[in-house]
Amino acid sequence: MSIIGDFIGLFFPSVCEACGNLLFKNESTLCTRCLIRLPKTNFHLFADNPVSETFWGRVNIHSAASFLYYSKAGIVQQMIHNFKYHHKTDVGVVLGRMYAADLIKSPLFADVQVLIPVPLHWTKLKKRGFNQSEIITNAMAPSMNLPVESQVLIRRFATDTQTKKSRIKRSENVSGKFALENQESIAGKHILLIDDVITTGATLEECVGLLLTVEGVKVSVASLGFAGKS
C-alpha cells in the first residue's frame, strides 16, 4: 500500500490547507509550521472577551469563544475557504478536534450538555454537499463526550450570502429565517451553538434568541474563527 501511495503522491501530492506547501509523510491536512503558528485566541479562558462583547446588549448568552483569529488573507481564512468551497472537510475535523481539547479544560463550558450546529438551508446543503458547522460539531462531540442535536434548529428559508453586508443588513437577512423542532430534546439544557466564523454575530444572535424561547435553556456559542476586533 505504501508503494501505491507513494506512486499516487507523485501525481497528486498532499499539500497544507493553510499555506499550500507540500506535506511530509508524518503530516496530514496542516503542516507542522502552520500548526505552530495558528493564531489562537484563548478566549475560552476569559468570560469577558471580544466574542462575548459582540453579543452584549443584543442577546443573553452564557459564554462565548472562538478558536482562532480570522483575518483577511491570513492562514485561517485560507483554511476555512478550502474547507467550505473546495470540500476539504478534513480541515473542519482537525480544527474541531483541536478546539474541543481546549474547551473541555474551560470552566465556562464545563456544564454544556448538548451541541447544536448552525443549520444550512436544504438548497445550500444540496449544492455544497455538507454543512460546515455540522462537520465541526461532529468532530468536537467525541472529545467533549456530548450528543449532537442537528434536528432542533432548522433554517426555514435560504438567505443571501452575508459577505460584504453591514451588521444591520446581516441581521435583516437572517431575521425570521430559523425555526425550532423537537424542542423537548433541549428543554432545561445548556446548549453550545457552533458556527464556522463569527463576524458581526447576526446569525448566531438570531439562533440564540430562538433557542432561549425553550423553557430552562441557556446558550453558549463557539466558532473556529473570529473576524471581529482582537
Secondary structure as the mmCIF struct_conf table of DSSP 4:
data_model
#
loop_
_struct_conf.conf_type_id
_struct_conf.id
_struct_conf.beg_label_comp_id
_struct_conf.beg_label_asym_id
_struct_conf.beg_label_seq_id
_struct_conf.end_label_comp_id
_struct_conf.end_label_asym_id
_struct_conf.end_label_seq_id
HELX_RH_AL_P HELX_RH_AL_P1 SER A 2 PHE A 11
BEND BEND1 PHE A 12 PHE A 12
STRN STRN1 VAL A 15 VAL A 15
TURN_TY1_P TURN_TY1_P1 GLU A 17 CYS A 19
HELX_LH_PP_P HELX_LH_PP_P1 ASN A 21 ASN A 21
STRN STRN2 LEU A 22 LEU A 22
HELX_LH_PP_P HELX_LH_PP_P2 LEU A 23 PHE A 24
TURN_TY1_P TURN_TY1_P2 LYS A 25 ASN A 26
BEND BEND2 THR A 29 LEU A 30
HELX_RH_AL_P HELX_RH_AL_P2 THR A 32 ILE A 36
TURN_TY1_P TURN_TY1_P3 ARG A 37 ARG A 37
STRN STRN3 LYS A 40 LYS A 40
HELX_RH_3T_P HELX_RH_3T_P1 PHE A 43 LEU A 45
BEND BEND3 ALA A 47 ASP A 48
HELX_RH_AL_P HELX_RH_AL_P3 PRO A 50 THR A 54
TURN_TY1_P TURN_TY1_P4 PHE A 55 ARG A 58
BEND BEND4 HIS A 62 HIS A 62
STRN STRN4 ALA A 64 TYR A 69
TURN_TY1_P TURN_TY1_P5 LYS A 72 ALA A 73
BEND BEND5 GLY A 74 GLY A 74
HELX_RH_AL_P HELX_RH_AL_P4 ILE A 75 TYR A 85
BEND BEND6 HIS A 86 HIS A 86
HELX_RH_AL_P HELX_RH_AL_P5 THR A 89 LEU A 103
TURN_TY1_P TURN_TY1_P6 ILE A 104 LYS A 105
HELX_RH_3T_P HELX_RH_3T_P2 PRO A 107 PHE A 109
TURN_TY1_P TURN_TY1_P7 ALA A 110 ASP A 111
STRN STRN5 VAL A 114 PRO A 117
HELX_LH_PP_P HELX_LH_PP_P3 VAL A 118 HIS A 121
HELX_RH_AL_P HELX_RH_AL_P6 TRP A 122 ARG A 128
BEND BEND7 GLY A 129 PHE A 130
HELX_RH_AL_P HELX_RH_AL_P7 GLN A 132 MET A 144
TURN_TY1_P TURN_TY1_P8 ASN A 145 ASN A 145
STRN STRN6 VAL A 148 VAL A 148
BEND BEND8 GLN A 151 VAL A 152
STRN STRN7 LEU A 153 ARG A 155
BEND BEND9 PHE A 157 PHE A 157
TURN_TY1_P TURN_TY1_P9 THR A 163 LYS A 164
HELX_RH_AL_P HELX_RH_AL_P8 ARG A 167 VAL A 174
TURN_TY1_P TURN_TY1_P10 SER A 175 GLY A 176
STRN STRN8 PHE A 178 LEU A 180
HELX_RH_3T_P HELX_RH_3T_P3 GLN A 183 SER A 185
TURN_TY1_P TURN_TY1_P11 ILE A 186 GLY A 188
STRN STRN9 HIS A 190 ILE A 198
BEND BEND10 THR A 199 THR A 200
HELX_RH_AL_P HELX_RH_AL_P9 ALA A 202 LEU A 211
TURN_TY1_P TURN_TY1_P12 LEU A 212 THR A 213
BEND BEND11 VAL A 214 VAL A 214
TURN_TY1_P TURN_TY1_P13 GLU A 215 GLY A 216
STRN STRN10 LYS A 218 PHE A 226
BEND BEND12 GLY A 228 GLY A 228
#
